């Protein structure tokens, strides 16, 4: 459900479009978005940093080890 909500927001629609353009069916795109949201949420929780909307780019790692 969160992935469907992400698709409707201003920053989420380009993500959905990019993944669809790569040939993924809509169900797979929602699974990819849900997994990405889960990774971002876990990274924010574990790092203690504030959420950065720039992390919502296709192909970009959310949190990298220094």
KAKA-V753268 format. One record per pair of residues at least 24 apart in sequence whose C-alpha atoms are under 10 Angstrom apart, sorted by sequence separation. I is the first residue (numbers start at 1). J is the second residue. D is the distance in whole Angstrom. If there is no record, write none. Layout:
i = [I/I]
j = [J/J]
d = [D/D]
This chain:
i = [6/39/4/5/33/36/37/3/4/7/36/3/4/6/2/3/6/1/3/4/3/4/2/3/6/2/3/1/3/3/2/3/2/18/19/18/15/11/14/15/16/11/14/15/12/14/15/11/12/11]
j = [30/63/29/30/58/61/62/29/30/33/62/30/31/33/30/31/34/30/32/33/33/34/33/34/37/34/35/34/36/37/37/38/38/57/58/58/56/53/56/57/58/54/57/58/56/58/59/56/57/57]
d = [9/9/10/10/10/10/10/9/7/9/9/6/10/8/9/8/9/9/8/9/5/9/9/5/9/7/9/8/9/8/8/10/10/10/8/8/8/8/10/7/9/9/9/6/8/9/10/7/9/9]
